[in-house]
Amino acid sequence: MRTGIKIYTNFFSGDYLHLVAVTLLATLPILFFLGTGILNLGIILLDLIFIAEIIKKKRINFFKNYIFYSLIILWISFLINIFLSIDPSNSFKRGFGFLRFIFLVMSILYFLNIDNEKYQKIILSSWVITFFITTFDLIFELITGKNILGFESYIHGRLAGFFNDELIIGHFYYSFILITITYLLSKYFNKEISIFNKKYHSKNFIYIFILLFLAVSFFIGERSNFIKILIMIFLFTFLFEKKFYKLKIVLFSIFFTFIITIISINDKYQKRFVDQFINIYLKNPIESISNSEHGGHYLTALKIFDNNKMFGVGLKNYSEEIKKEEYKDFFYYQSIDPSTHPHQIHFEFLSELGLFGYLILITFFIYHFNKYLKNNKFNNNLNLSGLLFIITSLLPILPSGSFFTSHAATFFWINFAMMCLSQQKLNYSK
């Protein structure tokens, strides 16, 4: 009995909890593939371990920073929204559950800022390895029709990857692509590698990998995420390093030539990217968006906002509100099925949070963008990758997943933590 108590005590008094937390963080990308329940369980466990570590090591001062305070203010606004929503019971789980993402952000900042660089390398290298495995798997599916586990997409022109019938692999790829590129550039950019007794500059291989990642993101078939990835990587490659403009122009020229060629010779991609996008949306964008499935959701969300301007219908209540008869009478609703969210982040904010919540959210992001610019002297490339992800995620009109669902929210707040990483010297003192 005493031996058991001793082992239990040693576990919580030593660095075992720290190691468990590092392991959970390192395997976080893998948890996405195991389902929402496993992902949430992993996040909650990580949060609890992080809090236990803070208390055990008496590092409460870690919470005394603008990042934590701003997240708490945001959370309070969600709690207020619960009591003002049309169905508080429906909003409670989402509003209260946001607390897990606050501690997820803080735990990432803590374990990636901690003195031990070994843990940083373990976490980031594990994320990068997972991304490379995912890339290989998507290429395998592209060639064979099924991924290495036998999953295949039920939609023509889309890849499923490890998510099987849940077609969100494009969002996963979008969320970790720039973190991976950043890691490669920071580790190997100005080094030489030897192949067959010949020396090559590693930057050339890194840019080849960037082209490969871009190509895979195109073949995934998720147009919105591909556009976001393209914008994000284009901005990053020119902001990261002011040199090598000619090389970058050549590489992007090669990529666009490749994409145009694929679209020209392949009916599948021609249909998705030309017939369904360029010919429809770009020729008459307003009418096309209005008559599309996404446009139907957008317009419905705007109507809901118009009826509930100040506080919206409440978190998670969009799906309930659109069942009302008044929304079924609109012409744009007839051709679409009810959805759990409007498929666009700004319309989701407006319809569910109203002007009150929307302005708080926008103020939150503007505040952190301003902090990013002011604290640029502490900046590293992970900061930049996170910033560009947040900016592209907030682009208007382009379809997006729900801001509050477990997968999408975790993707978002991981990158938000990257943006905040090293912005300030976080306080670890007792």
C-alpha positions in Angstrom: 0.0 0.0 0.0 2.7 2.4 1.0 4.6 1.6 -2.3 1.6 2.5 -4.3 1.2 5.8 -2.5 4.9 6.5 -3.0 4.7 5.9 -6.7 1.5 8.1 -6.9 3.3 10.9 -5.0 6.5 10.6 -7.1 4.4 10.9 -10.3 2.9 14.2 -9.3 6.0 15.6 -7.6 8.5 14.8 -10.4 8.6 15.7 -14.1 6.3 12.8 -15.1 3.3 15.2 -15.6 5.5 17.4 -17.7 6.5 14.5 -19.9 2.9 13.4 -20.3 2.0 17.0 -21.4 4.8 17.1 -23.9 3.7 13.7 -25.3 0.1 14.9 -25.6 1.2 18.1 -27.4 3.6 16.2 -29.6 0.8 13.8 -30.7 -1.9 16.5 -30.9 -2.1 16.4 -34.8 -2.7 12.6 -34.6 -5.6 13.0 -32.2 -7.5 14.8 -35.0 -7.7 11.5 -36.9 -9.0 9.6 -33.9 -12.3 11.4 -33.7 -13.8 14.4 -31.9 -14.2 12.6 -28.6 -10.5 11.5 -28.4 -9.4 15.0 -29.5 -11.5 16.7 -26.8 -10.3 14.2 -24.2 -6.7 14.8 -25.1 -7.1 18.6 -24.9 -8.9 18.5 -21.5 -6.2 16.1 -20.1 -3.5 18.4 -21.4 -5.2 21.4 -19.8 -5.5 19.7 -16.5 -1.8 18.6 -16.5 -0.8 22.1 -17.5 -2.8 23.6 -14.6 -1.3 21.0 -12.2 2.2 21.9 -13.3 1.6 25.6 -12.9 0.3 25.0 -9.3 3.0 22.5 -8.4 5.8 24.8 -9.6 4.2 27.9 -8.2 4.2 29.7 -11.6 0.8 31.4 -11.2 2.5 34.6 -12.6 2.4 32.9 -16.0 -1.2 33.9 -16.3 -0.4 37.6 -15.7 -0.1 38.6 -19.3 -2.3 40.2 -22.0 -2.8 36.9 -23.9 -4.6 35.2 -21.0 -6.6 38.3 -20.0 -7.8 38.9 -23.5 -8.9 35.2 -23.8 -10.8 35.4 -20.5 -12.6 38.6 -21.7 -13.6 36.8 -24.9 -14.8 33.8 -22.9 -16.9 36.1 -20.6 -18.6 37.6 -23.7 -19.5 34.0 -24.7 -20.9 33.4 -21.2 -23.0 36.6 -21.5 -24.2 35.3 -24.9 -25.6 32.1 -23.2 -28.0 34.1 -21.1 -29.1 36.2 -24.0 -29.6 33.4 -26.5 -32.9 32.1 -27.7 -32.0 28.7 -26.3 -29.5 29.0 -23.4 -29.3 25.2 -22.9 -28.1 24.8 -26.5 -25.5 27.6 -26.0 -24.2 26.5 -22.7 -22.0 23.6 -23.8 -20.3 25.7 -26.5 -19.9 28.8 -24.5 -18.6 27.2 -21.3 -16.6 24.6 -23.3 -14.5 27.4 -24.9 -12.5 27.4 -21.6 -10.6 24.3 -22.8 -9.2 26.3 -25.8 -8.0 29.1 -23.4 -5.9 26.6 -21.5 -4.8 24.9 -24.7 -3.4 28.2 -25.9 -1.7 28.8 -22.6 -0.3 25.3 -22.4 1.2 25.6 -25.9 2.8 28.9 -24.9 4.1 27.4 -21.7 5.6 24.2 -23.0 7.1 25.7 -26.2 8.5 28.7 -24.2 10.0 26.6 -21.4 13.7 26.5 -20.9 14.2 23.0 -22.2 14.8 23.2 -26.0 14.6 19.4 -26.2 10.9 19.5 -25.5 10.4 22.2 -28.1 12.1 20.0 -30.7 10.1 16.9 -29.7 6.8 18.8 -30.1 7.5 20.6 -33.3 9.4 17.8 -35.0 6.5 15.4 -34.2 4.0 17.8 -35.8 6.2 18.1 -38.9 6.6 14.3 -39.2 2.8 13.8 -38.9 2.4 16.4 -41.7 4.9 14.6 -43.9 3.1 11.2 -43.3 -0.2 12.9 -44.1 1.3 14.3 -47.3 2.6 10.8 -48.3 -0.8 9.3 -47.5 -2.6 11.9 -49.7 -0.2 11.2 -52.6 -0.9 7.5 -52.2 -4.6 8.1 -52.3 -4.3 10.3 -55.3 -2.4 7.5 -57.2 -4.3 4.5 -56.0 -7.8 5.9 -55.2 -7.5 4.8 -51.5 -5.3 6.0 -48.7 -3.0 3.6 -46.9 -5.8 2.6 -44.5 -8.2 1.9 -47.3 -10.3 5.1 -46.9 -11.6 6.8 -50.1 -13.5 9.9 -50.7 -17.2 9.7 -51.5 -17.0 13.0 -53.6 -15.5 12.9 -57.0 -12.4 15.2 -57.1 -11.8 15.2 -53.4 -9.3 13.3 -51.2 -10.3 11.9 -47.8 -7.0 11.1 -46.2 -7.0 9.8 -42.6 -10.4 11.4 -42.0 -12.3 8.8 -44.1 -15.8 10.1 -44.9 -15.3 13.4 -43.0 -13.8 15.6 -45.7 -11.8 18.0 -43.5 -8.3 16.9 -44.5 -7.9 20.2 -46.4 -8.5 22.1 -43.2 -5.9 20.0 -41.4 -3.4 20.5 -44.2 -4.1 24.2 -44.2 -3.6 24.4 -40.4 -0.2 22.7 -40.3 1.4 23.5 -43.6 3.0 26.8 -42.7 4.1 25.5 -39.3 5.9 22.7 -41.2 7.5 25.1 -43.7 8.6 27.4 -40.9 10.2 24.5 -39.1 12.1 23.4 -42.2 13.3 26.9 -43.0 14.4 27.6 -39.4 16.3 24.3 -39.2 17.9 24.0 -42.6 17.6 27.2 -44.6 21.2 28.3 -44.7 22.8 24.9 -44.5 24.4 22.7 -47.1 23.6 19.0 -47.6 25.7 16.4 -49.3 24.2 14.0 -51.9 26.5 11.6 -53.8 29.5 13.6 -52.7 28.1 16.8 -54.1 27.1 19.9 -52.0 23.7 21.4 -52.4 22.1 24.4 -50.7 19.3 23.2 -48.6 17.0 26.1 -49.4 16.5 24.7 -52.9 15.1 21.5 -51.5 12.9 23.3 -49.0 11.3 25.3 -51.8 10.8 22.1 -53.7 8.9 20.8 -50.7 6.8 23.9 -50.6 5.9 23.3 -54.3 5.0 19.7 -53.3 2.8 20.8 -50.4 1.1 23.4 -52.7 0.4 20.7 -55.3 -1.0 18.3 -52.7 -3.3 21.0 -51.3 -4.6 21.5 -54.9 -5.3 17.8 -55.4 -7.1 17.6 -52.1 -9.9 19.4 -54.0 -11.0 21.8 -51.2 -11.1 25.1 -53.2 -11.5 27.4 -50.2 -8.6 25.9 -48.2 -6.4 25.8 -51.3 -7.0 29.5 -52.0 -6.2 30.3 -48.3 -3.0 28.1 -48.5 -1.9 29.8 -51.7 -2.4 33.3 -50.3 -0.7 32.3 -47.0 2.4 30.7 -48.5 2.8 33.4 -51.1 2.8 36.1 -48.4 5.1 34.0 -46.2 7.7 33.2 -48.7 8.2 36.9 -49.6 8.0 38.1 -46.0 10.3 35.4 -44.5 13.3 36.2 -46.6 13.8 39.3 -48.7 16.4 37.7 -50.9 16.1 35.1 -53.6 13.2 36.9 -55.4 14.2 35.4 -58.7 14.1 31.8 -57.3 10.7 32.4 -55.7 9.2 33.9 -58.9 10.6 30.9 -60.9 9.2 28.4 -58.5 5.7 30.0 -58.3 5.7 30.2 -62.1 6.5 26.5 -62.3 3.7 25.8 -59.9 1.0 27.8 -61.7 2.1 26.3 -65.0 1.7 22.9 -63.5 -1.8 23.7 -62.1 -3.0 25.2 -65.4 -1.7 22.1 -67.3 -3.5 19.7 -64.9 -6.7 21.7 -65.1 -6.4 21.7 -68.9 -6.0 17.9 -69.3 -8.1 16.6 -66.5 -11.9 16.9 -66.6 -12.3 16.3 -62.9 -10.2 19.3 -61.8 -11.5 21.4 -64.8 -15.0 20.9 -63.5 -14.2 21.9 -59.9 -11.9 24.8 -60.5 -13.1 26.2 -63.8 -16.7 25.2 -64.5 -17.8 25.4 -60.9 -15.6 28.3 -59.8 -14.1 30.5 -62.4 -16.9 30.4 -65.0 -19.6 30.8 -62.4 -18.2 32.9 -59.5 -15.8 35.2 -61.2 -18.0 36.1 -64.1 -21.0 37.2 -61.9 -19.9 36.8 -58.3 -22.8 38.4 -56.6 -25.5 36.5 -58.4 -23.5 33.3 -58.3 -22.8 33.4 -54.6 -26.5 34.3 -53.9 -27.7 31.2 -55.9 -25.1 28.8 -54.5 -25.5 26.5 -51.5 -22.9 28.6 -49.5 -24.6 31.8 -50.6 -27.9 30.5 -49.4 -26.4 30.0 -46.0 -24.8 33.4 -46.1 -28.1 35.1 -46.9 -30.0 33.1 -44.3 -27.4 34.1 -41.7 -27.7 37.7 -42.7 -31.5 37.5 -42.3 -31.1 35.9 -38.9 -28.7 38.7 -38.0 -31.2 41.3 -39.3 -33.9 39.8 -36.9 -31.5 39.6 -33.9 -29.0 42.5 -34.5 -27.7 43.1 -31.0 -27.0 39.7 -29.5 -27.8 37.2 -32.3 -29.6 34.0 -31.7 -26.9 32.6 -29.4 -24.1 30.1 -29.8 -25.0 26.9 -31.6 -28.5 28.2 -32.3 -28.2 28.9 -36.0 -29.1 25.3 -36.8 -32.3 25.7 -34.7 -33.2 29.1 -36.0 -33.2 28.2 -39.7 -35.9 25.6 -39.1 -38.4 28.4 -38.5 -41.0 28.9 -41.2 -40.0 32.5 -41.9 -36.6 31.4 -43.3 -38.0 28.6 -45.4 -40.0 31.2 -47.5 -36.8 32.8 -48.9 -35.9 31.9 -52.5 -32.3 31.2 -51.6 -33.3 28.6 -49.0 -35.2 26.3 -51.3 -32.3 24.6 -52.9 -30.2 24.0 -49.8 -30.4 21.7 -46.8 -30.4 23.0 -43.3 -26.9 23.3 -41.8 -25.4 23.5 -38.3 -23.6 26.8 -39.3 -23.5 29.4 -42.1 -20.1 28.1 -43.5 -18.5 31.5 -43.2 -16.9 32.8 -40.1 -18.2 36.4 -40.2 -21.7 35.4 -40.9 -21.5 32.8 -38.0 -20.4 35.6 -35.7 -23.1 38.0 -36.8 -26.0 35.5 -36.7 -25.1 33.8 -33.4 -23.3 36.6 -31.5 -24.9 39.7 -32.9 -23.1 43.1 -33.0 -22.2 42.8 -29.4 -20.2 39.6 -29.8 -19.0 40.4 -33.3 -17.4 43.7 -32.2 -15.7 42.0 -29.2 -14.3 39.3 -31.5 -13.0 41.7 -34.1 -11.6 44.0 -31.4 -9.9 40.9 -29.9 -8.1 40.1 -33.2 -7.2 43.7 -34.0 -5.7 44.0 -30.5 -3.5 41.0 -31.0 -2.5 42.0 -34.5 -1.4 45.3 -33.1 0.5 43.5 -30.3 2.2 41.4 -32.9 3.5 44.5 -34.8 4.6 46.2 -31.6 6.4 43.1 -30.3 8.1 42.2 -33.5 11.5 42.3 -31.9 10.7 39.1 -30.1 9.3 37.6 -33.3 10.3 34.3 -34.9 8.9 32.7 -38.0 6.4 30.6 -36.0 4.8 34.0 -35.1 4.5 34.9 -38.7 3.0 31.5 -39.7 0.4 31.9 -37.0 -0.4 35.5 -38.0 -0.9 34.6 -41.6 -3.1 31.6 -40.7 -5.4 33.9 -38.5 -5.6 36.5 -41.2 -6.5 34.1 -44.0 -9.0 32.4 -41.7 -10.7 35.7 -41.2 -11.0 36.5 -44.9 -14.6 37.4 -45.8 -16.8 35.5 -48.4 -14.6 32.4 -48.6 -16.4 29.4 -47.1 -15.1 28.1 -43.8 -15.9 25.6 -41.1 -17.6 26.6 -37.9 -15.4 28.6 -35.7 -16.6 26.7 -32.6 -16.5 23.1 -33.5 -13.8 20.9 -31.9 -11.7 20.3 -35.0 -11.9 23.8 -36.5 -11.5 25.6 -33.1 -8.4 23.5 -32.2 -6.8 24.2 -35.6 -7.5 27.9 -35.1 -6.2 28.2 -31.5 -3.1 26.2 -32.2 -2.1 28.7 -34.8 -3.2 31.6 -32.6 -0.7 30.3 -30.0 1.9 30.2 -32.7 1.2 33.8 -33.4 1.6 34.7 -29.8 4.7 32.6 -29.3 7.7 34.7 -28.2 5.7 38.0 -28.6 6.6 38.7 -25.1 8.9 37.2 -22.5 6.3 35.2 -20.5 6.8 35.2 -16.8 7.8 31.9 -15.2 8.9 33.3 -11.9 7.4 32.0 -8.6 
